[in-house]
Amino acid sequence: MKLHFLNRTDEQKRLARTLSADGGALAVVYGRRRCGKSTLIQRVVGNSGVYYLADQKETSLQLRDLAAEIDRLIPGFSSATYSGWDALLATLNNRLTRRISLFLDEVPYLVQLSPELPSILQKYIDHPGAKKINLVLCGSSQRMMHGLVMNKAAPLYGRAAEILKIKPLNAGWIRPGLKLKDTEAVEAFSVWGGVPRYWELAAQFGKLEDAISELVLDPNGVLHEEPMRLLMDDMRSAVQPYSLLSVIGQGCHRLSEIAGRLGKPSTSILRPLLQLVDLGYVRRETPFGENSKSTKRTLYKLDDPFLIFYFKFLQPNKSQLEVRAISPVMTRIRGQFQQHVSGIWEELARASVAFSLIDGCEWGVARRWWGAGIDGAMVEIDGVAESSDGKALLVGEAKWSDVRLSVGELKDGLLAKVKNCAFARGRRIVPVIWSKHAYKNTGVHVLTPDAVLDCLQ
């Protein structure tokens, strides 16, 4: 089932604007696989240019296949044999009667086989004279794409008129994407995250459980080895990064704990850990109000719902799944699923705050707070954010339960926690409950999945 193209309005506008400029412009589109980069550039290219999806064939075969694509605009272009990329580009530029855009998708494959390609493109861009080709380079290897255009030593450094990093979609888009109601949308997002291709695959199934079983748990499932594929795009070796994701996904969040579980010194895992942070697979979490650069109270958490789900449920049961004992694993997932969703709901609640108007205020980014209270007892608050004028604090409690809890008791418990926190002194407190269920006339702001997802679209 093919999904309607969702969002990416700004990306389309920026790319189209760059390509409408004078010839010779360079645009770069990159990001993790399956987030819609190819679909985005195909929508922009239309019939006005040439789109070529590279693979791992020899360079001579890549040039032949690209020439065949160019035939659509210049009949007979592929009848010649091109000795290299410089020859093909020069011939194309000379034979064009109007400006076009050339889209090279998965360009890291091309560079691996033709390391001279970035220098050839640089020479084309920098050469004086009329240029009739706008270039768009696209790739899933974030490390290699970064090295091509953002490394100061790279030939193409500083040449790009636009660099677009395509990230997973915000949670709110899963409602129109999979035609789900709000609660179902949160549950689906807790498995698939914001990756459009995962949504497209899941749309083939009537039930979420069926999609999980067929796509993720089954050894033949399309997503059964997905984390390893993601890491192989960006890491020279995926073994240590995969181990880091596994350990974090199973509950080790402090650097010392992670290193201890792996039996390695902290210094040896810090670099690959920070690479995973840069790639968007792990995040550094610090308490509200603390300087993230200087605090020692740092936790490392998986920063993608699919990876959280995978390393919580699939990886520990890999041996069973390899012998196709899928049903008992699914039974375990069923028993723990709402607890898993609860954690994702808490993340969505925090993420929505910066896009919410609550109690007449705009708010900054919400973060969790944990630590010793004024009386020495440990306190944890699900979300804390400062108003834009700095005079008020939003404090929130996230609950995901089929049981309709007493909002009054939740509010009283939340305010008791806040009273025990030194950072709240002298501030106006705005309490919020993020709840699966709606409540009326509670005297407290209650935000349900529809309100949270509305902010994340």
N, C-alpha and C positions, 0 to 999 in steps of 0.2 A: 504494500500500500504506500503510495506516494503522498507525503504531507504537503499541504500548502506551504509556500515559502513564508516564514514568520520573521517579523521584525527586520533587523539589519538595514533599516532605513538610512541611518546616518552613514553606515559603511558604503551603501550603494551611492549615496549622494557624493561622498568624498571621492570615491573611485571614478565616478562619471565626470566630476569636475576636473580631476587631474588629467583624464584622458581627452578632455575637450580642449586642453591647452595646446600650444604649438607642439609640433612633433619632437620626439626625442625624450619625452617625459618618462620617468621610471617610477613605478608603484610596486610596493611589496605587500603581499598578503600572507600571513603565516598564523600558526596556532595548532593545537592538538588535533589529531585526526578525528573525523566524523562530526566536526562542528559546522560544516556547511560552507567551507571555503570555496570548493569547486563549484557548488551551486551558485554561490554569490557571484563569482566572476563569469560564469556562463550566462547569468541573467544580465550582467552589464555588457558582455560582449555582443550578444544578439547576433545580427548579421553584419556587424560593422567591423569585424576583425577575425583573427585566427586563434582558435583555442587548441592547445596541444597538451595532452596528458602524457608525461614522460613515464618510462618504466626503467627496467634495469638491463635493457638491450645494449649492445655495442653502439658506439657513437655513430658509425656509418649507417646503421639501421634506424637510429633516432632521426638523423638528418633526412633519410629517405622518407620516413613516415611523416615528418613535419612538412616536407616538400609536397607530399600528397595532400595534406590538409590545405596548404596554400593554393593548390590547384583550384579550389572552390572560388577563389578571388581572381587568380591569374591562371587561366587555362594553359596547360603545357608546362607549368613551372617545374613539375617533377620529372620532366623528360631529361633534364640535365643531372649530372652527378656532381655533388658538392664535396670538395675536399676537406672542408671544415666549417665551423660555425661562422668564421669571418667571411668566407666565400658566400655562404647562404644569405647572411644578413646584407652584405653589399649588393648582391644580385637582387634581393627582394626590394631594397630601398630604391635601386635604380629603375626597377620595372613598375613600381607603383605609380599610379596617376592621382592618387588621393591618399590622405593620411589614414592609417589603420592602427589598430592595437594588436599586439602579439602577446598572447597569454601563454606562458610556460608554466604548467602545473606540475608539482612535485619536482621542482628544479634541482633539489639536492641529488637526485639520481643522475641528472645530466652532469653536475659538477664532479661527482665521484668519478665518472668515466672521462670527463674532459675538464681537468683542473684549470685549464687556460680560459674557460668560458667567461668567468667574471671579468678578467682583464680585457677580453674581446668586447664585452658589453660596455665596459668603461670607455674603451677607445671609441666605440660608436657614439656614446652619449657625449663625450668631450670633444669629438671632432667637429670643427667648424663646418658650416654649410647646411643646406636644407636636409632635414631628416623627416621622413614620412612614417616612421614606426615609433609608436609609444609602446613601452615594454611593461608587462606586469609579470612579476615573478612570484610564484606561490609554492608553499611547501609545508609539510607537517612536522618536519624535524626542526623544532624550535631552536635547538642548539646550532644547527647548520645555517638556518636562515639568519639567526642573530650574527653568526660569524661572517656571512656574506655581505651584510649591509650595515651592521652596527659596531663591528670591530674596527677601531681606528686604522688598523693595518690592512684592512680589506680594500681591494681595488674599487668597490662600489660604495665605500663609506662616504656619506654626505651627498650622494647623487640622487637619492630617492626623494621625489616630491611628496610622496605619501607612504606611510608605513602603517598598515592595519594589522593589529593582532586580533584574531577572531576567537572570542572566548565562548564557552557554553552560554546558552540563553538563560535569562532570569527565570525563576520558578513560575511566574504568572503565565508565561507563554505555553505551559504544558496544558492548560485548560482548553484553549482553542486547538492546540496541536493534537491532543488525543480526545477532544470532545468530552471532558470529564467535569463532574461537579467538584466543588471546592475541596471536600474531605478526600475524595478519591484522587484528586490532583496532588494533594500533599503526599498521600501514600505512594502514588506512582513516582513522584519526584524523589522520594526517599530511596528509590531503587535506581532510576535512570539518570538522575541529575538533569542537567540542562543540555545534554548532547542530542541534537536533533535526529541523528541517525539511529540512536537507541530508541527514540520515540517512534520512528518510522518502523523499526523492526517490531516493537511491542504492539503497534497498531494492528498487526496481523492476527492478534489473539483476542478472544473475547474477555478473558479474565487475566488479572495481573499474575496470579499464581501460575497459570499456564505459560505465560510469557517468560517468567523467571525459570521455570522448569526446562523449557525448550531452548531458550537462548543462553542461559547462564549455567545452570546446573548440569545439563546434558553434556558429556565430553565432546559431542559433535556440535554443540551449540556455537553460534557465531561469536558470542562474547565470552566463551568459557576461558579463553587465554588472553582476554583483552588487556589486563594490566601489563603483561609481559610485552605485548605488541607496542603499547604506548611507550614503555621504557626503552625498547630497542630503537625507537625513532630518535631518541635523544641522548642515549648513554652509550659509551664505548663498550661497557659491560653492564648487563642488567641485573647481575646476581646480587650485588650489595644493595642497590636501590630497591629491588624487589623485597629483599630481607627487611630493609628499613620500613617499607610500607606495611609489610606483614606484622612486624613487631608493634608498630604504632597502632595499626588497626585492631590489634588484640589487647590494647589497654596500656601500653607503656608510652608515657607522654613526656617525661623528663629526660633530658639528655643523658644523665647518669644511668637512668633505668634502661633506656634504649641500648646504650653501650654495654651495660651489664648483661642484658639478655643476649646480645650478640657475642659477648666474650671479647670485646675489643675496647681499647682506650677511647675516651670521648673525642680526643683530637683526631683520631683516624676516621671517624664517621661524620664529623662536622661539615666537611666540604660536600660530600654527596647529599647530606641532609639539606644543606642550603640550596643545592641544585634542584632538589625536589620542591623546595619552597618557590624558587624562581619559575619553575615549570607550572606551578599552580596546583600541584598534587598534595602538598603539605602546607600548613600555615603555622606561623608562630603566634601563640596566644599569650597575652599578658593581661593582668587585671586592669580594669578601668582606672584611669588616673595615673598609671605608672609609665615611665618613659621606656618604650620598647627597646631602645638602644642600650640602656644602662641597667635595667632591672635584671636580677638573677631569677626572678619568678616567671620563667618562660616555660610554656608547655608546647609540644609539637603535636598537632592533630592532623588527620587526613582532611583535606579540603575539597572533597568531591563525593557526593552521595553514592555514586556507583562504586567507587573504591572502598568507601566505608562499608557498604553492603557486601561487597566481594570478600574483603578480608575479615569480616565478622562472621560470615556464614559459609562461603564457599571454601576458602583456603584451609580452614581447620578440618574440613570434611573431604578434602581432595581424594584421599585414598578410597573412601566409600564411593565417591562419585565415579572414580575410574572403573569400578566394577559395576557401575550403573545402579547403585543402591540410592536412587534419587528420591524415592518416596519417603524413607525415614529422615533424610536430610530436610525435605520439604516440611515434614511434621515438626521438626525442631524450629525451622524458620517461622512456621505458623505460630508456635508458642511464644516466640520472642519478637515477633514482627512489630507489634504496637510499641514496644519499648524502643525498638530501633527508630520507628517513625517519630517518637517523642523527641529523640535527640536531633533529628533533622528539623522538626517543627521549631525547636528552640533556636536553631541557627537561622531559620527563615524569619522568625519573629524579630531577632536582632537586626537582620539585614534590612527589614522593612522600615525601621525607625527613621533612618536618614531621609526617607521619601514620604514620611507621614506628617500630617498636621494634627497634633494631639494637644488638646487643651489650649488651642490658639497659638501654639508655638511650633517653630521649626527646630529640629534636633540634629545634633551631630551623630557620628557613628556610634552605635551602641556596642558595648563590650561587657563581658561577664566580669563580675568581681568576686574574688574569694580571698579569705585570709582571716586573721584573728580580729575579733571585734573589740570594742572598748573594754568589755568585761573579760577578755581573753578567750572567749568561746569562738570556735570556728564558724564563720558566716559565709554563705554563698548566695549571690543574687544573679538571676539568669540574665538580666540586661540592665545596664545603666548608661544613660546618655545625658549630655549637657545641652541645654537650650542654646540657641544661637546668640542670645544676649548674655549668657553665662549666669543668669540669675536662678534658674530652676534646674532640677534634676529629674529626669524620667527614670523610674525604677520599675522593673517588670518581672513577673513570674509567668513562666510558660508551662501550661498543662495540656496533656493530650491523653484524655481518658474517656472511656465510654460512660463512666459514672458521672452524673452531673454533680460536681462538687459545690460546696458552699462558697460563693464568691466573697461573702462577708468574712468568712474565716480565712480565706486566702489573702484578702486585703489586710486583715489584722496581723496575720503572720508576716506578710511582706513588710509592713510598716514597723513591726517589732525588730525585724532584721536591720532595717535602715537606721532605726534609732540607735542601734549598737555600732554603727559605722561612723568613724570620725570624719570621713570625706563628705558626709551629708550635712554636717553642722552649718547652720546659717543659710541653707538653701531651701527654696520652696520645693516641696516634693510632689511629683505627679505620679501616682501609682497606676500601673497598667497590668491587666491580666490578659495574657494571650491564651485563648481557650478554644477547644474543639467545638464547644457549644455556645450558643448565644444566650445572653441574659439581659433582662430589662430592669430599669429603675434600680440599679445597684449602687449608685453613688461612686462608681469607679469605672474607669475606661476598660471595657472588655472588647478585645479585638479577636475576631474569628478568622478562619481560613480565607473567607472571601475578602475581608479587609486587608489582610496581609498579602495575599496574592495580587490584589489590585495595585498595591504599592510596588510590586515586583514585576511589573509588565511595562 
